[in-house]
Amino acid sequence: MRILLRDFNAKVGKENIFKPTIGNKSLHQDSDHNGVRIVKFATSKNLVVKSTMFTNRNIHKYTWAPPYEKTHNQIDHRLIGGRWYSSVIDVRSFRGADCDTDHYLMVVNAREILAGSKQAVQRFDGERFNLRKLNELEVRKQDQIEITNWFPALENLIDDEDINKPREKIKENIKTSTKDSQSLQELKQHKSWFDEECLGFLNQRKQAKIQWIHDPSQRNTDDRNSVRRGASRRFRNKIRHI
């Protein structure tokens, strides 16, 4: 994540032509010379000016005030890479913070979005119990009795003993007793849709293409298109019935 923050001494406006880069929530209406330079720099480096994209009160947009004037300016800005555009949630200034400077403290509220592999997230190598069997009265009572019998082990805990050891022991005992009263649920095995039949479709399409390359006649062209359409239709039907 690339974040650029500093005093640019630049007023960024609300011009529609710059809207993709700076938004339209700036304190100022028009950009000055340095503001235009920021826009050009951000565009060339695939950055966006996030400090002018949030609907905050004007007092939370001020970043500097001249010593002997009552005007306020927004000349400090925060830029972030376009790839992490949505990572910055808010940018605002805090006037009451003592930073030993004539500029106000600016705070960037950002979050990092971590994308995991979809297959890794869905992968599950553990055991799943068939909880539907708990609907049976006898099974539920037996399960309660088995689990209750292991709780007296808590009375024998030693204060100096690592609490994780009894915890793991009780966990394994509960799993063992649950296995006795419940059956494990069989995980569904997903079959690959690409099989020998699909390979035959591809071979037919390949042969039709080779024949068309050697003899690009109208007949071979029609045969090639017919085989392609037929193979595509069969692929879609197989995927649809998975």
C-alpha contacts under 8 A as a table, 3 or more apart, distances in Angstrom:
res1	aa1	res2	aa2	distance
1	M	80	I	7.52
1	M	81	G	6.76
1	M	84	W	6.64
2	R	80	I	5.61
2	R	81	G	5.42
3	I	78	R	7.09
3	I	79	L	5.65
3	I	80	I	4.47
3	I	81	G	6.76
4	L	78	R	5.80
4	L	79	L	4.91
4	L	80	I	6.24
5	L	76	D	7.57
5	L	77	H	5.99
5	L	78	R	4.54
5	L	79	L	6.28
6	R	76	D	5.96
6	R	77	H	6.31
6	R	78	R	7.05
7	D	10	A	8.00
7	D	75	I	6.38
7	D	76	D	4.40
7	D	77	H	6.70
8	F	34	N	7.55
8	F	75	I	6.06
8	F	76	D	5.69
8	F	77	H	6.82
9	N	34	N	7.01
9	N	75	I	4.78
9	N	76	D	6.59
10	A	31	S	7.82
10	A	32	D	6.69
10	A	33	H	7.46
10	A	34	N	4.72
10	A	35	G	4.75
10	A	38	I	7.69
10	A	74	Q	7.65
10	A	75	I	4.76
10	A	76	D	7.33
11	K	28	H	6.65
11	K	30	D	7.60
11	K	31	S	5.37
11	K	32	D	5.61
11	K	34	N	6.92
11	K	35	G	5.09
11	K	73	N	7.41
11	K	74	Q	6.17
11	K	75	I	5.34
12	V	22	I	7.58
12	V	26	S	6.58
12	V	27	L	7.99
12	V	28	H	6.45
12	V	29	Q	7.81
12	V	30	D	6.64
12	V	31	S	4.46
12	V	32	D	6.84
12	V	35	G	4.72
12	V	36	V	7.36
12	V	52	T	7.68
12	V	74	Q	7.83
12	V	75	I	7.70
13	G	24	N	7.47
13	G	26	S	5.87
13	G	27	L	7.36
13	G	28	H	4.99
13	G	29	Q	4.58
13	G	30	D	3.96
13	G	31	S	4.21
13	G	32	D	7.79
13	G	35	G	7.52
14	K	18	F	7.47
14	K	19	K	7.03
14	K	22	I	7.65
14	K	23	G	6.98
14	K	24	N	4.68
14	K	25	K	6.94
14	K	26	S	6.22
14	K	28	H	7.11
14	K	29	Q	5.32
14	K	30	D	6.08
14	K	31	S	7.45
15	E	18	F	5.52
15	E	19	K	6.38
15	E	24	N	7.31
15	E	29	Q	7.63
15	E	30	D	6.76
15	E	31	S	7.73
16	N	19	K	4.91
16	N	24	N	7.60
17	I	20	P	7.81
18	F	21	T	5.61
18	F	22	I	6.04
18	F	23	G	7.28
18	F	39	V	7.18
19	K	22	I	5.21
19	K	23	G	4.38
19	K	24	N	6.13
20	P	23	G	5.93
20	P	48	V	7.80
21	T	39	V	6.77
21	T	42	A	7.29
21	T	43	T	6.99
21	T	47	L	7.38
21	T	48	V	4.81
21	T	49	V	6.06
22	I	39	V	7.39
22	I	48	V	6.25
22	I	49	V	4.95
22	I	50	K	6.79
22	I	52	T	5.90
22	I	53	M	6.52
23	G	26	S	7.59
23	G	49	V	7.78
23	G	50	K	7.88
23	G	52	T	6.10
23	G	53	M	4.91
24	N	52	T	6.74
24	N	53	M	6.29
25	K	52	T	5.13
25	K	53	M	5.12
25	K	54	F	5.90
25	K	55	T	6.05
26	S	29	Q	7.14
26	S	51	S	7.83
26	S	52	T	4.53
26	S	53	M	6.99
26	S	61	K	7.84
26	S	74	Q	7.92
27	L	52	T	7.65
27	L	58	N	6.56
27	L	61	K	6.46
27	L	62	Y	7.72
27	L	73	N	7.48
27	L	74	Q	6.37
28	H	31	S	7.29
28	H	73	N	7.87
28	H	74	Q	7.53
31	S	34	N	7.71
31	S	35	G	5.05
31	S	36	V	6.17
32	D	35	G	5.05
32	D	36	V	6.37
33	H	36	V	5.35
33	H	37	R	6.45
34	N	37	R	4.91
34	N	38	I	6.27
35	G	38	I	5.11
35	G	39	V	6.43
36	V	39	V	5.10
36	V	40	K	6.29
37	R	40	K	5.12
37	R	41	F	6.07
38	I	41	F	5.03
38	I	42	A	5.97
39	V	42	A	5.15
39	V	43	T	6.05
40	K	43	T	5.18
40	K	44	S	6.19
41	F	44	S	5.23
41	F	45	K	6.30
42	A	45	K	5.23
42	A	46	N	5.86
42	A	47	L	4.50
42	A	48	V	5.95
42	A	49	V	7.42
42	A	79	L	7.63
43	T	46	N	5.18
43	T	47	L	6.05
43	T	48	V	7.47
44	S	47	L	7.73
45	K	81	G	7.99
46	N	81	G	6.06
46	N	82	G	5.65
47	L	79	L	6.17
47	L	80	I	5.39
47	L	81	G	4.39
47	L	82	G	5.09
48	V	79	L	5.45
48	V	80	I	5.62
48	V	81	G	6.38
48	V	82	G	5.96
48	V	85	Y	7.33
49	V	52	T	6.30
49	V	53	M	7.42
49	V	77	H	6.87
49	V	78	R	5.92
49	V	79	L	4.54
49	V	80	I	6.77
50	K	53	M	5.27
50	K	54	F	7.58
50	K	77	H	7.61
50	K	78	R	5.86
50	K	79	L	5.83
50	K	80	I	6.97
50	K	88	V	7.41
50	K	91	V	7.16
51	S	54	F	6.98
51	S	77	H	5.47
51	S	78	R	5.37
51	S	79	L	7.43
51	S	90	D	7.98
51	S	91	V	5.47
51	S	92	R	7.42
52	T	77	H	7.87
54	F	90	D	6.56
54	F	91	V	7.07
56	N	60	H	6.16
56	N	61	K	6.91
56	N	92	R	7.33
57	R	60	H	5.37
57	R	61	K	6.76
58	N	61	K	5.01
58	N	62	Y	6.59
59	I	62	Y	5.59
59	I	93	S	7.88
60	H	92	R	5.29
60	H	93	S	4.90
60	H	94	F	6.61
60	H	95	R	7.78
61	K	74	Q	6.25
61	K	92	R	5.94
61	K	93	S	5.95
62	Y	65	A	7.62
62	Y	72	H	5.95
62	Y	73	N	5.55
62	Y	74	Q	5.09
62	Y	93	S	6.57
62	Y	104	Y	7.28
63	T	72	H	7.53
63	T	73	N	6.11
63	T	74	Q	4.98
63	T	75	I	6.27
63	T	76	D	5.98
63	T	93	S	6.50
63	T	103	H	5.60
63	T	104	Y	4.96
63	T	105	L	7.36
63	T	106	M	7.35
64	W	72	H	6.05
64	W	73	N	5.44
64	W	74	Q	6.51
64	W	75	I	6.99
64	W	76	D	7.95
64	W	102	D	6.57
64	W	103	H	4.68
64	W	104	Y	6.12
65	A	69	E	7.26
65	A	70	K	7.16
65	A	71	T	6.16
65	A	72	H	4.59
65	A	73	N	6.13
65	A	102	D	7.39
65	A	103	H	7.34
66	P	69	E	5.35
66	P	70	K	7.28
66	P	71	T	6.98
66	P	72	H	7.23
74	Q	77	H	7.74
78	R	91	V	7.97
80	I	84	W	6.84
80	I	85	Y	6.83
81	G	84	W	5.58
81	G	85	Y	6.52
82	G	85	Y	4.91
84	W	87	S	5.25
84	W	88	V	7.62
85	Y	88	V	6.65
86	S	89	I	7.00
87	S	110	A	5.47
87	S	111	R	5.09
87	S	112	E	5.93
87	S	113	I	6.95
88	V	91	V	7.68
88	V	108	V	7.06
88	V	109	N	5.91
88	V	110	A	4.19
88	V	111	R	6.37
89	I	108	V	7.77
89	I	109	N	5.44
89	I	110	A	5.52
89	I	111	R	7.33
90	D	108	V	6.00
90	D	109	N	5.09
90	D	110	A	7.19
91	V	106	M	7.04
91	V	107	V	5.81
91	V	108	V	4.64
91	V	109	N	6.28
92	R	106	M	5.64
92	R	107	V	5.70
92	R	108	V	6.92
93	S	104	Y	6.12
93	S	105	L	5.39
93	S	106	M	4.16
93	S	107	V	6.15
94	F	97	A	6.04
94	F	104	Y	6.11
94	F	105	L	5.25
94	F	106	M	6.26
94	F	107	V	7.64
95	R	104	Y	5.33
95	R	105	L	6.62
96	G	104	Y	7.96
97	A	104	Y	7.25
97	A	105	L	6.31
98	D	101	T	7.68
99	C	103	H	7.91
99	C	104	Y	7.51
99	C	105	L	6.80
101	T	104	Y	7.58
116	G	120	A	7.13
116	G	121	V	6.84
117	S	120	A	5.07
117	S	121	V	6.21
118	K	121	V	5.17
118	K	122	Q	6.26
119	Q	122	Q	5.22
119	Q	123	R	5.98
120	A	123	R	5.16
127	E	184	L	6.99
127	E	185	Q	7.68
128	R	184	L	5.82
128	R	185	Q	5.43
128	R	186	E	7.75
128	R	187	L	7.97
129	F	179	K	7.71
129	F	182	Q	6.68
129	F	183	S	6.15
129	F	184	L	4.42
129	F	185	Q	5.20
130	N	133	K	6.10
130	N	182	Q	6.34
130	N	183	S	5.68
130	N	184	L	5.38
130	N	185	Q	4.76
131	L	134	L	5.55
131	L	135	N	7.91
131	L	182	Q	7.48
132	R	135	N	5.75
133	K	136	E	5.65
133	K	139	V	6.69
133	K	140	R	7.76
133	K	182	Q	6.53
134	L	137	L	7.05
134	L	139	V	5.86
134	L	140	R	4.91
134	L	182	Q	7.84
135	N	139	V	7.76
135	N	140	R	7.00
136	E	139	V	5.43
136	E	140	R	6.21
137	L	140	R	5.18
137	L	141	K	6.22
138	E	141	K	5.26
138	E	142	Q	6.14
139	V	142	Q	5.13
139	V	143	D	6.08
139	V	181	S	6.05
139	V	182	Q	7.34
140	R	143	D	5.11
140	R	144	Q	6.24
141	K	144	Q	5.13
141	K	145	I	6.24
142	Q	145	I	5.17
142	Q	146	E	6.19
142	Q	181	S	6.50
143	D	146	E	5.21
143	D	147	I	6.23
143	D	177	S	7.14
143	D	178	T	6.18
143	D	181	S	5.77
143	D	182	Q	7.93
144	Q	147	I	5.32
144	Q	148	T	6.03
145	I	148	T	5.16
145	I	149	N	6.22
146	E	149	N	5.42
146	E	150	W	7.15
146	E	174	I	7.81
146	E	177	S	5.61
146	E	178	T	7.52
147	I	150	W	5.64
147	I	151	F	7.24
147	I	173	N	7.98
147	I	174	I	5.76
147	I	177	S	6.50
147	I	178	T	7.62
148	T	151	F	5.56
149	N	152	P	6.70
150	W	153	A	5.93
150	W	170	I	7.03
150	W	173	N	7.03
150	W	174	I	7.47
151	F	154	L	5.73
151	F	155	E	7.99
151	F	170	I	7.88
152	P	155	E	5.59
152	P	156	N	7.59
153	A	156	N	5.56
153	A	157	L	7.25
153	A	170	I	8.00
154	L	157	L	5.59
154	L	166	P	7.81
157	L	161	E	7.29
157	L	166	P	7.45
158	I	161	E	5.25
161	E	165	K	7.83
162	D	165	K	5.81
162	D	166	P	7.60
163	I	166	P	5.79
163	I	167	R	6.34
164	N	167	R	4.95
164	N	168	E	6.08
165	K	168	E	5.26
165	K	169	K	6.22
166	P	169	K	4.94
166	P	170	I	6.03
167	R	170	I	5.23
167	R	171	K	6.06
168	E	171	K	4.95
168	E	172	E	6.17
169	K	172	E	5.25
169	K	173	N	6.18
170	I	173	N	5.00
170	I	174	I	6.09
171	K	174	I	5.24
171	K	175	K	6.27
172	E	175	K	5.07
172	E	176	T	6.08
173	N	176	T	5.00
173	N	177	S	6.13
174	I	177	S	5.17
174	I	178	T	5.99
175	K	178	T	5.05
175	K	179	K	6.15
176	T	179	K	5.20
176	T	180	D	6.58
177	S	180	D	5.19
177	S	181	S	6.74
178	T	181	S	5.31
178	T	182	Q	5.75
179	K	182	Q	5.13
179	K	183	S	6.06
179	K	184	L	7.15
180	D	183	S	7.51
192	S	195	D	7.22
193	W	238	K	6.78
193	W	239	I	6.63
193	W	242	I	7.03
194	F	197	E	7.76
194	F	198	C	5.73
194	F	199	L	7.52
195	D	198	C	5.37
195	D	199	L	6.43
196	E	199	L	4.92
196	E	200	G	6.24
197	E	200	G	5.08
197	E	201	F	6.52
198	C	201	F	5.06
198	C	202	L	6.46
198	C	235	F	7.13
199	L	202	L	5.14
199	L	203	N	6.29
200	G	203	N	5.07
200	G	204	Q	6.26
201	F	204	Q	5.23
201	F	205	R	6.32
201	F	231	A	5.52
202	L	205	R	5.10
202	L	206	K	6.05
202	L	231	A	7.34
203	N	206	K	4.96
203	N	207	Q	6.12
204	Q	207	Q	5.24
204	Q	208	A	6.21
204	Q	227	V	7.07
205	R	208	A	5.14
205	R	209	K	6.19
205	R	224	R	7.06
205	R	227	V	5.82
205	R	228	R	6.00
205	R	231	A	7.33
206	K	209	K	5.13
206	K	210	I	6.25
207	Q	210	I	5.12
207	Q	211	Q	6.17
208	A	211	Q	5.17
208	A	212	W	6.20
208	A	220	N	7.48
208	A	223	D	6.90
208	A	224	R	5.09
208	A	227	V	7.17
209	K	212	W	5.03
209	K	213	I	6.20
209	K	224	R	6.07
210	I	213	I	5.10
210	I	214	H	6.43
211	Q	214	H	5.34
211	Q	215	D	6.11
211	Q	216	P	7.81
211	Q	220	N	6.90
212	W	215	D	5.02
212	W	216	P	4.70
212	W	217	S	7.13
212	W	220	N	5.25
212	W	221	T	6.16
212	W	224	R	6.92
213	I	216	P	5.75
215	D	220	N	7.00
216	P	220	N	6.17
216	P	221	T	6.29
217	S	220	N	5.34
217	S	221	T	6.08
218	Q	221	T	4.91
218	Q	222	D	6.11
219	R	222	D	5.22
219	R	223	D	6.22
220	N	223	D	4.94
220	N	224	R	5.98
221	T	224	R	5.12
221	T	225	N	6.25
222	D	225	N	5.21
222	D	226	S	6.06
223	D	226	S	5.09
223	D	227	V	6.15
224	R	227	V	5.24
224	R	228	R	6.20
225	N	228	R	5.10
225	N	229	R	6.16
226	S	229	R	5.26
226	S	230	G	6.11
227	V	230	G	5.07
227	V	231	A	6.05
228	R	231	A	5.22
228	R	232	S	6.14
229	R	232	S	5.20
229	R	233	R	6.13
230	G	233	R	5.14
230	G	234	R	6.25
231	A	234	R	5.17
231	A	235	F	6.17
232	S	235	F	5.12
232	S	236	R	6.28
233	R	236	R	5.24
233	R	237	N	6.29
234	R	237	N	5.06
234	R	238	K	6.26
235	F	238	K	5.25
235	F	239	I	6.30
236	R	239	I	5.17
236	R	240	R	6.02
237	N	240	R	5.06
237	N	241	H	6.38
238	K	241	H	5.40
238	K	242	I	6.58
239	I	242	I	5.39
